[in-house]
Structures are given as C-alpha cells and as structure tokens.
Amino acid sequence: MTGYRSDVPENWFIDPVNLGVPGVRRVEPDDDSTLAWQTDALCSQTDPEAFFPEKGGSTRDAKRICSTCDVRGECLEYALNNDERFGIWGGLSERERRKLKRQAS
C-alpha cells in the first residue's frame, strides 16, 4: 500500500461512528469506557499522519489541532498511563511526554 507507515500503531484510532457522533456525545462520569473521550477528539476528524510524523518531521500541525481540542487532558493522561511511544498525544511528542514523566518522578 502506498503511503503506509509502519511506525503508526494499527489500533490508534477508534471510529467515532461506532462510538457516537463527535462533539455530540459527552462522556458521563459513570461511563465505564476508558476510551469514550475519543468521540470528542479533534484528531479523529483529521488526517492521522499529522499525529504520527516521520522521524524528524514537523509536529506543528498536530499540536495546533491539539491546542483547541476539548479532550486534550484525557488524551495526554491516556498516553502517559499507557506508555504511548509514538505520535502526538495531548499535544505532546513522545520526547516531551518522557520529559514530563521524569519531572513528575
């Protein structure tokens, strides 16, 4: 397949159609789905390649999208709790997430 990138995890995306319409369904405190926040994630409505740039590639577009996302905190928390090694999560690169974890220790 042309354009296939092996460093992008296959399961990074959950189809918002299967979970509800993005921006309409809000996560309730008693919602038992740990990934329910993804229904409101702006990245689910954009090009996934922006969030998994080539090594040395620009993260600017992904971070700009993250900066206005309503679920940025949940996304970052998920990435930190699950030790995500690739991509932009919660507006931070993998290197920035590692640095944040070191500072918190």
N, C-alpha and C positions, 0 to 999 in steps of 0.2 A: 504494500500500500504506500503510495507516495505521501510524504509528509509525516509518516509515522515516527513517533519519538519514543524510544524505549525507556527513557527516564521518567515518563509520565505514568503514574500508577493507574491501572485499568479501573479501579474502583473508586476513584477520587470524586466522581460525580453521581449524584442521585437525581434522577429525572423528576423535576418539580411537578409534572403532570401526575406522576404516581403518588405524590405526597399532598398535592393541592396546588392551587394557583398561587404563584409567587406574589407576595405582598398582600394577599387577602387573608390567608390563614395565619393567625398569630399563635405562637406557642403558649400554651397554658401551663401554669406552674406544675400541675399534676400530670402533664404529658410525659409518658414513660419512654418516648422515643428520644434517644440521645442525639440523633441527627435531625430532628424536626426543624431546627434553626435553618437548615439548608434551603427550606422552601422560600425563605425571605432573602437569601444570599444573592447579591447582585452578580456574583461570578457565575451563578447558574444560568444567567441570561446573556452571557457574553462568551467570547472566544476562549476556550480553556488553555490554548497555547500561550496566552498572555501571562497566565499564572504559573507556567512551567517553562520559563525561558531557557534557551541553550546556555551552557556554562559560559559565563562572562557576558551574557546577553542582558539587555535592559529590563529592569523590573518596574520602570516608571509607570507604564500603562496599568499594570495590575495594582500597584499601590495607589494610583489615582482613583481607581474604581473602589478599592477597599476603604479609602478615606471617607466615602459617603455612604457606606453600607451600614444598615441598621443592626446587623448581627456580627459586626467585626469582633467584638469581645468574645462571643461564643465560639467563633471560628478560631481565634487565637488560642482560647482555652482548650479547644479540641486538639489543635496541633501540638500544644505543649504536653497535654495529658497522654497523647498517643505517639509522641516522639516522631512526628512527621519529618522526614528527611529531605523531601523535595517540594519545591514550589513555594508560592507566596500564600501564606495563611494569616488572616487577621492583619494584613498589611505589612507583615514582616517576612523577610527571607529566612532561609534555614540558618544562615550565619547569625542574623540578628536574633533569632529565637534561641540559638545556643548561648549567645552573649546574655540575653535576658535571664535564661536559666542559671547561668553562672552567678550573675548578680543577685539572684534570689536565694542562692545557697548560702 
